[in-house]
Amino acid sequence: MLPSAHRLAKSDEIRAVIREGRRASSPLATIHYVAGTSRAAFVTPKTIGNAVVRNLVRRRSREILREHLESLTGFDLVVRLHPASAQASFDELRAALIGLLQRLK
């Protein structure tokens, strides 16, 4: 779980990051980002699968970002997960998200 200081929680803030921010994509996820205060949010559409699958993918993604909070410094992120992330292993998802975080610099 991300600490509350590192969570984007309001829907208008999330929409602003998606609309106004830049983005980096991979087959498993897209990261929308703007300069900000090191916060993140996750978007898991129903095309990923049922609630159990969506929550699993979201929990995995949150854990990966929690491990790499120092990479978030200075950015507000919205991580939009793609349907392929449901079939990806934890290591594949980690490699994809870390690769996207490295592009932010």
Kinemage of the C-alpha trace (Angstrom):
@kinemage 1
@onewidth
@group {chain A} dominant
@subgroup {mainchain}
@vectorlist {calphas} color= white
{ca met a 1} P 0.000 0.000 0.000
{ca leu a 2} L 1.254 3.452 -0.832
{ca pro a 3} L 1.449 5.852 2.092
{ca ser a 4} L -1.435 8.342 2.014
{ca ala a 5} L 0.956 11.222 1.300
{ca his a 6} L 1.842 9.490 -1.986
{ca arg a 7} L -1.723 8.876 -3.242
{ca leu a 8} L -3.696 10.927 -5.729
{ca ala a 9} L -7.220 10.520 -4.418
{ca lys a 10} L -9.422 13.204 -5.947
{ca ser a 11} L -10.922 12.461 -9.339
{ca asp a 12} L -10.370 16.016 -10.607
{ca glu a 13} L -6.638 15.728 -9.822
{ca ile a 14} L -6.464 12.397 -11.641
{ca arg a 15} L -8.270 13.839 -14.670
{ca ala a 16} L -5.925 16.843 -14.694
{ca val a 17} L -2.850 14.590 -14.757
{ca ile a 18} L -4.303 12.563 -17.640
{ca arg a 19} L -5.359 15.628 -19.653
{ca glu a 20} L -2.428 17.951 -19.035
{ca gly a 21} L 0.412 15.518 -18.467
{ca arg a 22} L 2.853 13.731 -20.691
{ca arg a 23} L 2.783 9.982 -21.052
{ca ala a 24} L 4.955 6.935 -21.527
{ca ser a 25} L 3.521 3.606 -22.692
{ca ser a 26} L 4.353 -0.070 -22.811
{ca pro a 27} L 2.208 -3.067 -23.806
{ca leu a 28} L 1.233 -3.561 -20.135
{ca ala a 29} L 0.643 0.002 -18.911
{ca thr a 30} L 0.643 3.711 -19.661
{ca ile a 31} L 1.949 6.267 -17.181
{ca his a 32} L 0.593 9.823 -17.373
{ca tyr a 33} L 2.768 12.298 -15.453
{ca val a 34} L 3.139 15.967 -14.545
{ca ala a 35} L 5.483 17.831 -12.255
{ca gly a 36} L 4.047 17.559 -8.775
{ca thr a 37} L 4.434 16.295 -5.261
{ca ser a 38} L 5.280 12.607 -5.764
{ca arg a 39} L 1.787 11.096 -5.752
{ca ala a 40} L 0.279 8.245 -7.767
{ca ala a 41} L -3.109 6.800 -8.744
{ca phe a 42} L -4.090 3.637 -10.610
{ca val a 43} L -6.715 3.119 -13.311
{ca thr a 44} L -7.816 -0.471 -13.911
{ca pro a 45} L -10.575 -0.677 -16.528
{ca lys a 46} L -13.095 -3.510 -16.628
{ca thr a 47} L -11.485 -4.810 -19.822
{ca ile a 48} L -8.735 -6.248 -17.593
{ca gly a 49} L -11.140 -8.764 -16.068
{ca asn a 50} L -13.428 -9.266 -13.117
{ca ala a 51} L -12.941 -7.499 -9.773
{ca val a 52} L -10.602 -10.173 -8.443
{ca val a 53} L -8.238 -9.839 -11.418
{ca arg a 54} L -8.382 -6.023 -11.421
{ca asn a 55} L -7.571 -5.886 -7.705
{ca leu a 56} L -4.685 -8.336 -8.107
{ca val a 57} L -3.127 -6.280 -10.902
{ca arg a 58} L -3.666 -3.046 -8.949
{ca arg a 59} L -2.075 -4.503 -5.782
{ca arg a 60} L 0.936 -5.734 -7.742
{ca ser a 61} L 1.379 -2.329 -9.386
{ca arg a 62} L 1.073 -0.491 -6.074
{ca glu a 63} L 3.739 -2.711 -4.518
{ca ile a 64} L 6.107 -2.096 -7.428
{ca leu a 65} L 5.677 1.682 -7.134
{ca arg a 66} L 5.997 1.545 -3.347
{ca glu a 67} L 9.408 -0.101 -3.782
{ca his a 68} L 10.459 2.698 -6.148
{ca leu a 69} L 9.063 5.791 -4.418
{ca glu a 70} L 12.387 7.601 -4.868
{ca ser a 71} L 11.788 7.455 -8.651
{ca leu a 72} L 8.543 9.388 -8.173
{ca thr a 73} L 10.252 12.448 -6.743
{ca gly a 74} L 8.776 15.524 -8.363
{ca phe a 75} L 6.035 13.781 -10.377
{ca asp a 76} L 2.338 13.082 -9.990
{ca leu a 77} L 1.507 9.850 -11.841
{ca val a 78} L -1.568 8.065 -13.093
{ca val a 79} L -0.830 4.444 -14.013
{ca arg a 80} L -3.358 3.119 -16.532
{ca leu a 81} L -3.097 -0.655 -16.719
{ca his a 82} L -3.813 -2.456 -19.987
{ca pro a 83} L -5.677 -5.781 -20.392
{ca ala a 84} L -2.385 -7.594 -21.134
{ca ser a 85} L -1.272 -6.872 -17.556
{ca ala a 86} L -3.805 -9.445 -16.304
{ca gln a 87} L -1.836 -12.272 -17.952
{ca ala a 88} L 1.592 -10.855 -17.086
{ca ser a 89} L 3.638 -12.265 -14.235
{ca phe a 90} L 4.740 -10.054 -11.363
{ca asp a 91} L 8.272 -9.872 -12.802
{ca glu a 92} L 6.995 -8.878 -16.258
{ca leu a 93} L 4.805 -6.159 -14.760
{ca arg a 94} L 7.713 -4.969 -12.605
{ca ala a 95} L 10.022 -4.747 -15.632
{ca ala a 96} L 7.416 -2.796 -17.616
{ca leu a 97} L 6.658 -0.305 -14.830
{ca ile a 98} L 10.307 0.229 -13.905
{ca gly a 99} L 11.102 0.836 -17.570
{ca leu a 100} L 8.353 3.448 -17.727
{ca leu a 101} L 9.548 5.108 -14.515
{ca gln a 102} L 13.059 5.363 -15.937
{ca arg a 103} L 11.687 7.263 -18.940
{ca leu a 104} L 10.397 10.015 -16.641
{ca lys a 105} L 13.854 11.376 -15.963
